[in-house]
Amino acid sequence: MYHNRPHVEDIRAMKRRGEKISMLFVTTPDEAAAAAEAGIHMLSIEGRFFDAEMRAAAGDCFVQVGLPYGGWGQFNGRPLATAEDYLRAAFHYSALGGDCVYCSASYDIQKVLCDNHIPVVGHIGLIPSYITWTGWRAVGKTADEALALWRHVQKLEEIGVFGAELEVVPDRVAKFLTENSSLIMLGMGAGKYADAQYLFTEDICGYGKNHKPRHGKVYRNFAPELARLQAERVAAMKDFKADVDAGGYPGPEHSVAIKDEDFVAFMETVNG
């Protein structure tokens, strides 16, 4: 409870002051530690990756822990389905040091979390867990869709959500939503007016293997070096297998010795 990293109120104060907020999705302690050292404000970490090691690596970053949605992930060996399931998971991740939880479940489930004083981040626009209803495209490019986004924002405010991932929404619509809402808008492909700019580490480091989004930007290209390391890893494994097949490994230097007299005594005892 007592720590030096930001609280929700600190993030809200940044919005009020018009400060730019940086945010990254990370999956490993190395990525989290690098983000902390770089001064990134917020991290998004899926629940399946979040543990005490990740919290320590994240340092003073404000951490959003993603609750798995339905069949997309599990908590304690079962998919999250009921409000009680989500609440149990939220309390678990909060106890580990999560500063808020991401939840794209129904309004009633989000409200249960909010009513229990869990800081909740919702999702507006292109929502991957609802993709069957929209397809992989920008959401809000028509007047009707933009209005639906605004109604969504108002509903999230009503139930007590404090922020929302604002994904692949036209920049002028994103500007209106950001400036007319108390929600912290975590923009991903939503233009420059969102409160935060949110990207995946794999995109900014150039080693993502999935579709490269329009909003992605590569700042360092790790792909060639990672490919080289993978080739070296395979080569090392091939050398190891060949060494084992030829009887070269293990050698005397890899084995534990026993004095002759102790081995003789052991064998005499065994053989009676």
N, C-alpha and C positions, 0 to 999 in steps of 0.2 A: 504494500500500500504506500509506503514512504520510499520515494525514489527520485532521481533527478530528471528522468525523462518526462516529456510533455504529458499532460492530462488532456481530456476532452476540452476543458475550458481554455487551455493554451492554444489548441488547434482552432477553436472558435475565435479566439482573440486575433490569431493570424488572419483569419478571414475578414474580421472587422477592420483590421489595419490595412487590408489589401496586399498582404505579403504573399509572395509566391511560395507554394508548397511543392516539394519534390517527393515522389513516391515510387517505389519499385516492388515488383513481385519477385521474391527470392525462394529458393527451394533447398539451399544447403547452408550450413554454418559458415562456410567460406564466403559465400555470397552475402550473407547477413553481416558478417564482420567487415567486409569490404564496404558495404553500404554505410555502416556506422562510421567507419574511418573517413569516408568521403563526405559525411555530414548530411546524408539523405534524411529528410524529416520523418517519413512514414514508410513502413514496410507492410506488404501483404504476404501472409504466409498461410498456406492451406493447413488445416488442422492435422492432417496426416504427417506433415513435416514439423509440426511445432512441439517442442519439448523443452526441458530445462537447458539443454545445450544450445538450442536455437535462441532462446530468450537471452542467454548470456552473450552469445555472439552478436546479437542485435544491439547491444549496448544501450545508448540513450535514444534509439529510434522508437517512435510510437508504432506499436505493432497491431495490425488488424489481422485477426485469425479467422480464416475462412471455414465456416461450418459446412460439411459436405451436404449436398442437396440430394435427398431421396436416394436413388440407386447409384448416384454418381460417386458416392464414398460411404464410409462407414465410421461409426464411433462405437468403441467397445464391441466390435464384431457384428454390428447390425446397422442397417440403414436408418437414418433419421426420418421419422414419420410424424410423430405427434409433437405437440408443444412441449410436453414433458421431456421427450427425447432431446429436443433442441436446448431446453433450459439446462438439462443435466450436462450436456456438452459445453454450453456456454460457461457454466460455473467452473467446469474442469479446466478449460483453457484460461479463464480469468485467474484461477488459482495458480496457474503456471506463469503468470505474468503477461497475459494478453491484455492489451489496453482497450480493445473493442472487438466485436465479432461482426463478420460479414454474414448476412443471412438473406437469401433470395426466396425464402419460403413465403407462404401466404401472409396476408395482413394480420390475421388473428394470431399466427405464431410469432410474427415480429412484435406484435403488441404485448404478448406474454413476456417476451424478453425485456422489452422496454419497461413494462410494469414492475419487473423485478430488478430494475436499475442497472441492467446490462446495456452499455453503450452499443448501439446497433448501426451498422452501415447497410443500407439497402442497395438496390440496383435499378437504374433507369436507362431506357434506350435499348440497345442490343444486349439482351440478357442470354448468355450461352445456354443456361439450363431451360430456357423457354424457346429455344431456337426454332423448334418445329412450327411455331405460330408466325414467325416473321421471315425465316430464312436468314442467311448470312448477308446482311445489308444494313445500311444506315437506316435509323428509325427516326422519324420526325420531319421528313422532307415534304410532307403535305400538311395543310392546315389542320386537318382532322387528327393526324398523328401527333403533331406538335401540341395540340390541345390535350390529347390523351396523356402526353408526357407531363404537362402542367398539372393535370388532375392527379396523376400519380405522385408528383412532388407534394401536392397539398395533402394527400392521404398519408404519406410518410411523415409529414410534419405533424399531422393530427394524432398519430399513434405514438409519437415520441422518438422516432428515428433521428439520429443526429447528423448522419451523412449518407451519401449515396455515390456509388460508382456510376458515372455518367459516360456511357460507352457509345461511340460512333453516332453522335447526334450533330446535326448542322450547327456551325459555330454561332450563328445569330440566335438560334433557339437556345443553345447552351448559355449564351450570355444573358438572355432573359431569365432563364431558370436560376442561374447563379445569383444574379443581382436582386431577384425578387423572392428569394428563399433564405431561411436561416440554415438550411442544410449545407454541410461542407460538400461541395461537388468535386468529386475525384475524377477528373477528366481523363478519358482514354479515347483519343480520336474525337474529342469534342471541342477542339480549337483552343485558342489562347485565353479565353475568358473564364474557364473553369478555375475553381479555387486551387486545385492541385493538378499537376501533370504526372500521370501514372503510366509507367511502361514496365515491360517484362525485362528482367536482367538478360535473358537469352537473346532478346532483340537488340539491346544496346551494346551487347558484347559480340553479336554476330554469330552465335552458335545455335540459334534456333533452327530446328529442322521442319517445323510446321509452316503453314502459310505465312508469308511476310505481310503484315497489315500495312495499310496506307500510312497510318500514323506512326509506325515504327521508324526508328532512326538508329543506325549503327554508329557508335562512337569509337569502338575498337573491334577489329575482326579477329576473334579467337579461332574461327573455323579452321584455318590452315594448321595452326599450332596444335589444336585438339586432334585433328586428323593425323598429324605426325606422331603425337603421343599415343594415339590408338594403334597406329602401325607398329610403333616400338613396343607397345604392350603385347601385341600379338606375336611379334618376333621373340620377345623374352619368353613367352609361354611355349612357343615352338622349340626354343633352345632347351628349356627345362624338360619338356617331354622327350626330346631326343637324348638328353643326358640320362634321364631315367631309363629309357629303352636300352641304352648302351651300357648301363651299369656304372656310369661315371658319377652319379649322384645317388646316395650320399657317399662322400669319401671319409677317410679317417678323421679329418678335421671337423666334420659335421656330426660326429658320433661321440657318445659318452663312454669312457674307458672304465674298466674294473681291474683291480690288481689281480695278478695271476693266482696268488694264494687264496684270495677271497673267492674267485671263481671256482678253483679246485674244491674248496671247502663246501661251496654251494652245491656243486655236482655230486660230491660224495654224500651229502645229506639227502639229495633228491634220489640218488640211486640206492640208498640204504646201505 
